[in-house]
């Protein structure tokens, strides 16, 4: 299983002409922590990456690896970029190659885990399908209970999160367009 190989945070931050201190103030983190992430000294959590990506107006997975721009791409299961969670969060593997206008992720939630601590929105559209287990999708405060084979589509600008309320592991695929935080 692959983890984060390289965080492109510094490159993106410098392209946007934002100083470490400015970015730190914007996301409520210390400049020292962001510097450690940029230098590969500290591995950021999913929530930290989301905050940084949102502040830089950059899709989250674009901060991880430099994608190869190709018109056709095969992503081998063992070569998928994986974002491993801290306890109580979703584990994501990128199924799509990381370029283009569509992001496809495989999410794995253990019992009681969720995709984020609180519902949040981003400028995209999402469609998710449950492959294994049960998934509760909370969109704008309404809970949608899905079982294996069920799918949901929604405007991602609405505050949302994915949650496993069952006693078994849940595996789902989510497609996001355009790629977002």
C-alpha positions as CSV (number, residue, x, y, z in Angstrom):
1,X,0.0,0.0,0.0
2,X,1.4,3.4,-1.0
3,X,1.2,6.4,1.2
4,X,1.9,10.1,0.4
5,X,5.1,10.3,-1.7
6,X,5.5,14.0,-2.1
7,X,3.5,17.0,-1.1
8,X,3.5,19.7,-3.7
9,X,2.4,22.3,-1.2
10,X,5.4,24.7,-1.5
11,X,5.2,24.7,-5.2
12,X,1.5,25.5,-5.3
13,X,1.9,28.1,-2.5
14,X,4.7,29.9,-4.3
15,X,2.7,29.9,-7.6
16,X,-0.1,31.6,-5.7
17,X,2.5,34.1,-4.2
18,X,1.4,33.3,-0.7
19,X,3.9,33.3,2.2
20,X,4.1,30.6,4.8
21,X,2.8,33.1,7.4
22,X,-0.1,34.2,5.2
23,X,-1.2,30.6,4.6
24,X,-0.7,29.7,8.2
25,X,-2.9,32.5,9.3
26,X,-5.6,31.7,6.7
27,X,-5.9,28.0,7.8
28,X,-5.3,28.5,11.6
29,X,-2.0,26.5,11.7
30,X,1.5,27.4,12.6
31,X,4.0,28.4,9.8
32,X,6.4,25.8,11.3
33,X,3.9,23.0,10.8
34,X,3.3,24.0,7.2
35,X,7.0,24.2,6.6
36,X,7.5,20.7,8.0
37,X,4.8,19.4,5.7
38,X,6.4,21.1,2.7
39,X,9.8,19.6,3.6
40,X,8.4,16.1,4.1
41,X,9.2,16.1,7.8
42,X,5.6,15.7,8.9
43,X,2.9,13.7,7.2
44,X,-0.3,15.9,7.2
45,X,-3.7,14.5,8.2
46,X,-6.5,14.4,5.7
47,X,-8.2,17.3,7.5
48,X,-5.0,19.3,7.3
49,X,-4.7,18.6,3.6
50,X,-8.3,19.6,3.0
51,X,-7.8,23.0,4.8
52,X,-4.6,23.7,2.9
53,X,-6.2,22.7,-0.5
54,X,-9.2,24.8,0.2
55,X,-7.1,27.9,1.2
56,X,-5.0,27.5,-2.0
57,X,-8.1,26.8,-4.2
58,X,-6.5,23.5,-5.3
59,X,-7.9,20.0,-5.6
60,X,-6.6,18.0,-2.6
61,X,-5.0,15.2,-4.6
62,X,-3.1,17.8,-6.7
63,X,-1.1,18.5,-3.6
64,X,0.2,15.0,-3.4
65,X,1.9,13.7,-6.6
66,X,2.7,15.4,-9.8
67,X,0.4,13.7,-12.3
68,X,1.6,12.6,-15.7
69,X,-0.5,14.4,-18.3
70,X,-1.7,11.7,-20.8
71,X,-4.9,11.2,-22.7
72,X,-5.1,7.5,-21.7
73,X,-4.0,6.2,-18.4
74,X,-4.1,2.8,-16.6
75,X,-3.9,2.9,-12.9
76,X,-2.8,-0.4,-11.4
77,X,-4.4,-1.4,-8.1
78,X,-1.0,-1.7,-6.4
79,X,0.1,1.7,-7.8
80,X,-2.9,3.7,-6.6
81,X,-2.1,6.8,-4.6
82,X,-3.5,6.2,-1.1
83,X,-4.3,8.6,1.7
84,X,-4.2,6.8,5.0
85,X,-6.4,8.2,7.8
86,X,-5.8,8.9,11.4
87,X,-8.2,6.9,13.6
88,X,-11.8,7.6,12.9
89,X,-11.5,8.8,9.3
90,X,-11.9,7.5,5.8
91,X,-9.1,5.8,3.8
92,X,-9.1,7.0,0.2
93,X,-7.3,5.5,-2.8
94,X,-7.3,7.4,-6.1
95,X,-8.6,5.2,-8.9
96,X,-8.4,7.9,-11.6
97,X,-4.9,9.0,-12.8
98,X,-5.0,12.5,-11.2
99,X,-5.5,14.6,-14.3
100,X,-8.5,15.7,-16.2
101,X,-11.9,16.9,-15.0
102,X,-13.0,13.8,-13.1
103,X,-11.6,12.4,-9.8
104,X,-12.6,8.8,-8.9
105,X,-11.8,7.6,-5.4
106,X,-12.3,4.3,-3.5
107,X,-13.3,5.0,0.1
108,X,-13.1,2.6,3.0
109,X,-14.8,3.3,6.3
110,X,-14.5,1.2,9.4
111,X,-17.5,0.9,11.8
112,X,-18.2,4.3,13.3
113,X,-15.8,6.3,11.0
114,X,-16.7,9.2,8.8
115,X,-15.2,11.1,5.9
116,X,-14.7,14.3,8.0
117,X,-15.4,15.5,11.5
118,X,-18.3,17.7,10.3
119,X,-20.2,18.2,7.0
120,X,-18.6,20.6,4.5
121,X,-19.1,21.7,0.9
122,X,-16.9,22.3,-2.1
123,X,-17.5,23.4,-5.7
124,X,-18.2,20.0,-7.4
125,X,-20.7,17.3,-8.1
126,X,-20.5,13.8,-6.6
127,X,-21.8,10.4,-7.3
128,X,-21.1,7.6,-5.0
129,X,-21.9,3.9,-5.2
130,X,-21.6,1.4,-2.3
131,X,-19.7,-1.7,-3.1
132,X,-19.7,-3.4,0.3
133,X,-21.5,-2.8,3.5
134,X,-23.8,0.1,4.4
135,X,-23.2,3.9,4.0
136,X,-24.9,6.8,5.6
137,X,-24.5,9.9,3.4
138,X,-25.5,13.1,5.2
139,X,-26.3,15.9,2.8
140,X,-27.5,19.3,4.1
141,X,-28.5,17.6,7.4
142,X,-30.5,14.8,5.8
143,X,-29.3,11.2,6.2
144,X,-29.5,8.9,3.2
145,X,-29.0,5.2,4.1
146,X,-27.4,3.2,1.3
147,X,-26.7,-0.5,1.0
148,X,-24.4,-2.4,-1.4
149,X,-25.4,-1.5,-5.0
150,X,-27.1,1.7,-4.0
151,X,-25.9,5.1,-5.3
152,X,-26.3,8.8,-4.6
153,X,-25.7,11.9,-6.6
154,X,-25.6,15.4,-5.2
155,X,-24.3,18.9,-5.6
156,X,-21.1,19.0,-3.4
157,X,-21.6,22.6,-2.5
158,X,-24.2,21.3,0.0
159,X,-22.6,20.4,3.3
160,X,-22.1,16.7,3.3
161,X,-20.1,13.7,4.7
162,X,-20.0,9.9,4.4
163,X,-20.4,7.9,7.6
164,X,-20.4,4.2,8.5
165,X,-23.1,3.6,11.1
166,X,-22.9,-0.2,10.8
167,X,-20.9,-2.8,12.6
168,X,-19.0,-3.8,9.4
169,X,-16.5,-2.3,7.0
170,X,-17.9,-0.1,4.2
171,X,-16.3,0.2,0.7
172,X,-17.6,2.7,-1.8
173,X,-16.6,4.5,-5.0
174,X,-17.1,8.3,-5.4
175,X,-16.7,10.3,-8.6
176,X,-16.2,14.0,-8.3
177,X,-16.2,16.6,-11.0
178,X,-14.4,18.8,-11.2
179,X,-11.8,17.5,-8.8
180,X,-12.0,19.6,-5.6
181,X,-10.8,19.7,-2.0
